[in-house]
Amino acid sequence: MQGKCDRRTFLYAGLGIAAASLASDAQAKTPGRRRLGSLEVSAIGLGCMEASGVYSAIPPKEQMIAVIRGAAERGVTFFDTAEAYGPFIAEEVTGEALAPFRGKVVIASKFGFEFDATGRRGGLNSRPEHIRKACEGSLKRLRVDTIDLYYQHRVDTNVPIEDVAGTAKELIKEGKIRHFGLSEASTKTIRRAHAVQPVTALQTEYCLMQRDPEQEVFSTLEELGIGFVPWGPLGRGFLTGVFDVHTRFAPPDRRGAVPRFTPEAVKANFPIVTLVREWARRKGATPAQIALGWHLAQEPWIVPIPGTTKLAHLEENLGAVNVEFTPGELREFNAAVSKIAIQGARLDPAAMQMVGR
Protein backbone atom coordinates (compact mmCIF):
# COMPACT_ATOMS: atom_id res chain seq x y z
CA MET A 1 0.00 0.00 0.00
CA GLN A 2 1.31 3.45 -0.88
CA GLY A 3 0.94 6.06 1.82
CA LYS A 4 1.68 4.08 4.97
CA CYS A 5 -1.21 4.21 7.41
CA ASP A 6 0.73 4.45 10.67
CA ARG A 7 0.71 8.24 10.65
CA ARG A 8 -1.41 9.22 13.63
CA THR A 9 1.33 10.95 15.61
CA PHE A 10 2.39 12.98 12.57
CA LEU A 11 -1.17 13.96 11.74
CA TYR A 12 -2.06 14.90 15.28
CA ALA A 13 1.02 17.10 15.58
CA GLY A 14 -0.37 18.93 12.57
CA LEU A 15 -3.59 19.44 14.50
CA GLY A 16 -1.70 21.02 17.34
CA ILE A 17 -2.14 18.00 19.59
CA ALA A 18 0.92 17.03 21.58
CA ALA A 19 1.67 13.37 20.97
CA ALA A 20 3.33 13.07 24.36
CA SER A 21 0.03 13.96 26.02
CA LEU A 22 -1.94 11.15 24.39
CA ALA A 23 -0.82 8.39 26.75
CA SER A 24 -1.19 10.48 29.89
CA ASP A 25 -4.63 11.64 28.80
CA ALA A 26 -5.67 8.06 28.12
CA GLN A 27 -4.55 6.93 31.54
CA ALA A 28 -6.22 9.82 33.32
CA LYS A 29 -9.44 7.86 33.37
CA THR A 30 -10.10 4.13 33.24
CA PRO A 31 -12.49 2.83 30.57
CA GLY A 32 -15.38 2.61 33.04
CA ARG A 33 -18.15 0.04 32.85
CA ARG A 34 -21.23 -0.48 30.70
CA ARG A 35 -23.84 -3.20 30.32
CA LEU A 36 -24.59 -5.28 27.29
CA GLY A 37 -27.87 -6.78 28.40
CA SER A 38 -26.94 -8.50 31.66
CA LEU A 39 -23.23 -8.60 30.81
CA GLU A 40 -20.97 -5.95 32.37
CA VAL A 41 -17.92 -4.90 30.36
CA SER A 42 -15.53 -1.97 30.01
CA ALA A 43 -16.92 1.03 28.12
CA ILE A 44 -14.36 0.47 25.36
CA GLY A 45 -13.33 -3.02 24.31
CA LEU A 46 -10.55 -4.32 22.10
CA GLY A 47 -11.17 -5.92 18.74
CA CYS A 48 -8.55 -8.64 18.26
CA MET A 49 -9.14 -9.29 14.55
CA GLU A 50 -5.96 -7.48 13.59
CA ALA A 51 -3.95 -10.33 15.08
CA SER A 52 -4.83 -12.14 11.86
CA GLY A 53 -3.47 -9.46 9.55
CA VAL A 54 -6.53 -7.93 7.90
CA TYR A 55 -4.92 -4.64 6.95
CA SER A 56 -1.30 -5.70 6.67
CA ALA A 57 0.90 -8.72 7.15
CA ILE A 58 0.14 -10.81 10.23
CA PRO A 59 1.87 -8.98 13.11
CA PRO A 60 4.36 -10.83 15.30
CA LYS A 61 2.52 -12.83 17.93
CA GLU A 62 4.56 -11.24 20.70
CA GLN A 63 3.48 -7.80 19.54
CA MET A 64 -0.21 -8.64 19.64
CA ILE A 65 0.08 -10.39 22.98
CA ALA A 66 1.67 -7.22 24.37
CA VAL A 67 -1.21 -5.11 23.02
CA ILE A 68 -3.93 -7.43 24.35
CA ARG A 69 -2.31 -7.76 27.76
CA GLY A 70 -1.65 -4.03 27.77
CA ALA A 71 -5.36 -3.45 27.28
CA ALA A 72 -6.25 -5.72 30.20
CA GLU A 73 -3.68 -3.98 32.39
CA ARG A 74 -5.27 -0.63 31.51
CA GLY A 75 -8.75 -1.66 32.57
CA VAL A 76 -10.21 -3.13 29.37
CA THR A 77 -12.33 -6.17 30.22
CA PHE A 78 -13.99 -6.84 26.84
CA PHE A 79 -12.11 -8.66 24.07
CA ASP A 80 -13.62 -9.60 20.72
CA THR A 81 -12.40 -12.31 18.35
CA ALA A 82 -13.76 -15.05 16.05
CA GLU A 83 -12.78 -18.41 14.61
CA ALA A 84 -12.93 -16.86 11.13
CA TYR A 85 -10.14 -14.37 11.85
CA GLY A 86 -7.12 -16.05 10.32
CA PRO A 87 -8.89 -18.42 10.46
CA PHE A 88 -8.20 -19.44 14.05
CA ILE A 89 -5.10 -17.21 14.49
CA ALA A 90 -6.84 -14.41 16.38
CA GLU A 91 -8.49 -16.84 18.79
CA GLU A 92 -5.19 -18.57 19.49
CA VAL A 93 -3.36 -15.29 20.15
CA THR A 94 -6.20 -13.91 22.25
CA GLY A 95 -6.37 -17.08 24.31
CA GLU A 96 -2.66 -17.06 25.02
CA ALA A 97 -2.57 -13.34 25.78
CA LEU A 98 -5.48 -13.44 28.22
CA ALA A 99 -4.55 -16.65 30.03
CA PRO A 100 -3.12 -14.65 33.00
CA PHE A 101 -6.39 -12.70 33.25
CA ARG A 102 -8.80 -15.62 33.23
CA GLY A 103 -11.91 -14.82 35.26
CA LYS A 104 -11.19 -11.08 35.13
CA VAL A 105 -12.09 -10.37 31.51
CA VAL A 106 -14.94 -11.07 29.09
CA ILE A 107 -14.05 -12.87 25.87
CA ALA A 108 -16.41 -12.82 22.91
CA SER A 109 -16.06 -15.05 19.86
CA LYS A 110 -18.14 -16.04 16.84
CA PHE A 111 -19.27 -19.07 14.85
CA GLY A 112 -20.98 -19.57 11.54
CA PHE A 113 -18.54 -20.38 8.73
CA GLU A 114 -17.33 -23.54 7.05
CA PHE A 115 -13.60 -24.31 6.78
CA ASP A 116 -12.00 -26.84 4.48
CA ALA A 117 -9.17 -29.24 5.34
CA THR A 118 -6.57 -26.54 4.65
CA GLY A 119 -8.30 -24.02 6.92
CA ARG A 120 -9.63 -21.93 4.05
CA ARG A 121 -12.92 -20.23 4.90
CA GLY A 122 -15.96 -21.33 2.92
CA GLY A 123 -19.64 -20.48 3.09
CA LEU A 124 -22.01 -20.05 6.00
CA ASN A 125 -22.92 -22.94 8.26
CA SER A 126 -25.01 -22.50 11.40
CA ARG A 127 -26.43 -26.00 11.62
CA PRO A 128 -26.69 -27.03 15.28
CA GLU A 129 -24.08 -29.80 14.96
CA HIS A 130 -21.67 -27.39 13.30
CA ILE A 131 -22.19 -24.78 16.03
CA ARG A 132 -21.26 -27.38 18.63
CA LYS A 133 -18.14 -28.37 16.71
CA ALA A 134 -17.14 -24.72 16.31
CA CYS A 135 -17.69 -24.07 20.00
CA GLU A 136 -15.38 -26.91 21.03
CA GLY A 137 -12.66 -25.58 18.75
CA SER A 138 -13.01 -22.05 20.10
CA LEU A 139 -12.94 -23.22 23.71
CA LYS A 140 -9.67 -25.01 23.06
CA ARG A 141 -8.03 -22.12 21.23
CA LEU A 142 -9.19 -19.54 23.77
CA ARG A 143 -8.01 -21.75 26.66
CA VAL A 144 -11.26 -21.34 28.57
CA ASP A 145 -14.00 -23.63 29.85
CA THR A 146 -16.76 -21.19 28.93
CA ILE A 147 -17.04 -18.53 26.21
CA ASP A 148 -18.51 -15.39 27.77
CA LEU A 149 -20.32 -14.14 24.66
CA TYR A 150 -20.83 -16.29 21.57
CA TYR A 151 -22.14 -14.58 18.43
CA GLN A 152 -23.52 -15.97 15.22
CA HIS A 153 -21.05 -14.28 12.87
CA ARG A 154 -23.48 -13.93 9.97
CA VAL A 155 -27.09 -15.04 9.63
CA ASP A 156 -27.37 -18.35 7.75
CA THR A 157 -30.62 -18.20 5.81
CA ASN A 158 -30.51 -21.99 5.31
CA VAL A 159 -30.96 -22.58 9.04
CA PRO A 160 -33.94 -21.18 11.00
CA ILE A 161 -32.69 -18.66 13.53
CA GLU A 162 -34.83 -20.46 16.11
CA ASP A 163 -32.60 -23.52 15.70
CA VAL A 164 -29.50 -21.38 16.16
CA ALA A 165 -30.87 -19.69 19.26
CA GLY A 166 -32.06 -23.04 20.59
CA THR A 167 -28.56 -24.48 20.22
CA ALA A 168 -27.12 -21.47 22.04
CA LYS A 169 -29.65 -22.03 24.81
CA GLU A 170 -28.48 -25.62 25.16
CA LEU A 171 -24.82 -24.57 25.21
CA ILE A 172 -25.62 -22.09 27.99
CA LYS A 173 -27.29 -24.84 30.03
CA GLU A 174 -24.23 -27.04 29.47
CA GLY A 175 -21.88 -24.29 30.65
CA LYS A 176 -20.10 -23.99 27.30
CA ILE A 177 -21.16 -20.37 26.76
CA ARG A 178 -22.64 -17.68 29.01
CA HIS A 179 -24.32 -15.29 26.60
CA PHE A 180 -25.64 -15.41 23.04
CA GLY A 181 -25.17 -12.69 20.44
CA LEU A 182 -25.88 -11.90 16.80
CA SER A 183 -23.81 -10.07 14.21
CA GLU A 184 -25.16 -8.06 11.25
CA ALA A 185 -28.69 -9.34 11.86
CA SER A 186 -31.95 -7.64 10.92
CA THR A 187 -34.53 -6.57 13.48
CA LYS A 188 -36.82 -9.41 12.40
CA THR A 189 -34.08 -11.95 13.01
CA ILE A 190 -33.20 -10.37 16.34
CA ARG A 191 -36.77 -10.65 17.57
CA ARG A 192 -37.16 -14.26 16.44
CA ALA A 193 -33.90 -15.29 18.11
CA HIS A 194 -34.63 -13.33 21.28
CA ALA A 195 -37.94 -15.14 21.70
CA VAL A 196 -36.05 -18.45 22.02
CA GLN A 197 -32.90 -17.34 23.85
CA PRO A 198 -32.36 -13.77 25.08
CA VAL A 199 -29.83 -11.99 22.89
CA THR A 200 -27.21 -10.19 24.95
CA ALA A 201 -25.61 -8.11 22.21
CA LEU A 202 -25.76 -7.28 18.54
CA GLN A 203 -22.52 -6.57 16.68
CA THR A 204 -22.79 -4.53 13.49
CA GLU A 205 -20.67 -1.99 11.65
CA TYR A 206 -21.44 1.47 12.99
CA CYS A 207 -19.48 4.70 12.86
CA LEU A 208 -19.83 8.32 11.80
CA MET A 209 -19.96 7.27 8.15
CA GLN A 210 -22.20 4.24 8.70
CA ARG A 211 -25.26 5.15 10.76
CA ASP A 212 -27.88 2.79 9.34
CA PRO A 213 -28.51 1.01 12.69
CA GLU A 214 -30.02 4.22 14.06
CA GLN A 215 -32.97 3.94 11.67
CA GLU A 216 -34.62 0.84 13.13
CA VAL A 217 -32.17 -1.38 14.97
CA PHE A 218 -31.52 0.92 17.93
CA SER A 219 -35.16 1.15 18.95
CA THR A 220 -35.44 -2.64 18.85
CA LEU A 221 -32.33 -3.10 20.97
CA GLU A 222 -33.53 -0.57 23.53
CA GLU A 223 -36.95 -2.19 23.70
CA LEU A 224 -35.52 -5.68 24.24
CA GLY A 225 -32.64 -4.64 26.52
CA ILE A 226 -29.94 -5.77 24.09
CA GLY A 227 -26.51 -4.15 24.01
CA PHE A 228 -24.79 -2.90 20.86
CA VAL A 229 -21.16 -3.57 19.89
CA PRO A 230 -20.10 -1.52 16.85
CA TRP A 231 -17.29 -2.97 14.78
CA GLY A 232 -15.25 -0.58 12.64
CA PRO A 233 -15.91 2.42 14.95
CA LEU A 234 -13.02 4.33 13.36
CA GLY A 235 -14.23 3.68 9.83
CA ARG A 236 -11.38 1.18 9.36
CA GLY A 237 -8.91 4.01 9.90
CA PHE A 238 -10.53 6.50 7.53
CA LEU A 239 -11.94 8.73 10.27
CA THR A 240 -8.50 9.16 11.82
CA GLY A 241 -7.20 10.55 8.53
CA VAL A 242 -4.46 7.99 8.09
CA PHE A 243 -5.25 7.46 4.42
CA ASP A 244 -6.52 9.71 1.68
CA VAL A 245 -7.21 9.90 -2.05
CA HIS A 246 -3.58 9.12 -2.85
CA THR A 247 -3.56 5.87 -0.88
CA ARG A 248 -3.58 2.59 -2.79
CA PHE A 249 -4.29 -0.65 -0.94
CA ALA A 250 -2.45 -3.85 -1.73
CA PRO A 251 -3.23 -7.38 -0.50
CA PRO A 252 -3.77 -8.50 2.19
CA ASP A 253 -5.42 -5.15 3.01
CA ARG A 254 -9.14 -5.81 2.53
CA ARG A 255 -10.01 -2.14 2.21
CA GLY A 256 -8.94 -2.26 -1.42
CA ALA A 257 -12.12 -4.20 -2.27
CA VAL A 258 -14.48 -1.84 -0.43
CA PRO A 259 -16.37 0.55 -2.74
CA ARG A 260 -16.33 3.21 -0.03
CA PHE A 261 -12.54 3.35 -0.21
CA THR A 262 -11.96 3.78 -3.94
CA PRO A 263 -10.03 7.00 -4.72
CA GLU A 264 -13.21 8.63 -6.03
CA ALA A 265 -15.23 7.69 -2.95
CA VAL A 266 -12.47 8.73 -0.57
CA LYS A 267 -12.37 12.15 -2.20
CA ALA A 268 -16.14 12.49 -1.93
CA ASN A 269 -16.19 11.25 1.68
CA PHE A 270 -13.26 13.29 2.97
CA PRO A 271 -15.47 16.08 4.41
CA ILE A 272 -16.30 13.71 7.30
CA VAL A 273 -12.58 13.51 8.10
CA THR A 274 -12.33 17.29 7.98
CA LEU A 275 -15.28 17.62 10.35
CA VAL A 276 -13.78 15.17 12.85
CA ARG A 277 -10.48 17.06 12.72
CA GLU A 278 -12.25 20.34 13.42
CA TRP A 279 -13.93 18.86 16.48
CA ALA A 280 -10.64 17.34 17.61
CA ARG A 281 -9.14 20.83 17.69
CA ARG A 282 -12.23 22.18 19.43
CA LYS A 283 -12.25 19.50 22.13
CA GLY A 284 -8.47 19.17 22.58
CA ALA A 285 -8.62 15.53 21.55
CA THR A 286 -7.50 13.40 18.62
CA PRO A 287 -9.75 12.42 15.71
CA ALA A 288 -9.82 8.82 16.97
CA GLN A 289 -10.94 10.02 20.39
CA ILE A 290 -13.68 12.18 18.88
CA ALA A 291 -14.98 9.25 16.80
CA LEU A 292 -15.00 6.90 19.79
CA GLY A 293 -16.27 9.53 22.22
CA TRP A 294 -19.22 10.08 19.88
CA HIS A 295 -20.12 6.39 20.20
CA LEU A 296 -20.05 6.61 23.98
CA ALA A 297 -22.26 9.71 23.90
CA GLN A 298 -24.90 8.12 21.66
CA GLU A 299 -26.32 5.51 24.04
CA PRO A 300 -25.21 4.01 27.37
CA TRP A 301 -25.53 0.48 25.96
CA ILE A 302 -23.01 0.99 23.14
CA VAL A 303 -19.52 -0.49 23.57
CA PRO A 304 -17.13 0.14 20.65
CA ILE A 305 -14.29 -2.32 19.99
CA PRO A 306 -11.52 -0.53 18.08
CA GLY A 307 -8.65 -2.76 17.04
CA THR A 308 -4.96 -1.96 16.84
CA THR A 309 -1.54 -3.58 16.69
CA LYS A 310 0.18 -0.80 18.65
CA LEU A 311 0.17 0.10 22.33
CA ALA A 312 0.35 3.83 21.56
CA HIS A 313 -2.86 3.63 19.56
CA LEU A 314 -4.48 1.53 22.28
CA GLU A 315 -3.73 4.20 24.86
CA GLU A 316 -4.98 6.91 22.54
CA ASN A 317 -8.24 5.05 21.90
CA LEU A 318 -8.85 4.56 25.61
CA GLY A 319 -8.48 8.32 26.02
CA ALA A 320 -11.87 8.65 24.32
CA VAL A 321 -13.49 8.24 27.74
CA ASN A 322 -12.23 11.75 28.50
CA VAL A 323 -14.17 13.24 25.57
CA GLU A 324 -17.51 14.58 26.71
CA PHE A 325 -20.20 16.07 24.50
CA THR A 326 -22.81 18.33 26.05
CA PRO A 327 -26.34 17.67 24.75
CA GLY A 328 -26.05 20.81 22.63
CA GLU A 329 -22.67 19.80 21.22
CA LEU A 330 -23.95 16.33 20.37
CA ARG A 331 -26.91 17.79 18.49
CA GLU A 332 -24.62 20.19 16.64
CA PHE A 333 -22.15 17.46 15.77
CA ASN A 334 -24.81 14.99 14.62
CA ALA A 335 -26.49 17.65 12.51
CA ALA A 336 -23.17 18.41 10.78
CA VAL A 337 -22.51 14.70 10.20
CA SER A 338 -25.98 14.22 8.71
CA LYS A 339 -25.28 16.85 6.05
CA ILE A 340 -22.41 14.77 4.62
CA ALA A 341 -23.56 12.22 2.05
CA ILE A 342 -21.30 9.19 2.24
CA GLN A 343 -20.61 7.51 -1.09
CA GLY A 344 -19.85 3.85 -1.80
CA ALA A 345 -21.07 0.62 -0.21
CA ARG A 346 -19.52 -0.26 3.13
CA LEU A 347 -18.65 -3.83 2.10
CA ASP A 348 -17.75 -5.63 -1.09
CA PRO A 349 -20.70 -7.25 -2.93
CA ALA A 350 -20.05 -10.77 -1.59
CA ALA A 351 -19.87 -9.54 2.00
CA MET A 352 -23.01 -7.45 1.55
CA GLN A 353 -24.90 -10.60 0.60
CA MET A 354 -24.30 -11.90 4.13
CA VAL A 355 -25.75 -8.87 5.89
CA GLY A 356 -29.18 -9.46 7.40
CA ARG A 357 -31.99 -7.31 6.02
Helices and strands as residue ranges (DSSP letters): H 8-14, H 20-27, E 33-36, E 39-42, E 46-47, G 49-52, H 61-73, E 78-80, H 89-98, G 99-101, E 106-111, E 113-115, E 121-124, H 128-142, E 147-152, H 161-173, E 177-183, H 187-196, E 199-205, G 212-214, H 217-224, E 227-231, G 235-240, G 254-257, G 259-261, H 263-283, H 287-298, H 311-318, G 319-322, H 327-338, H 349-352
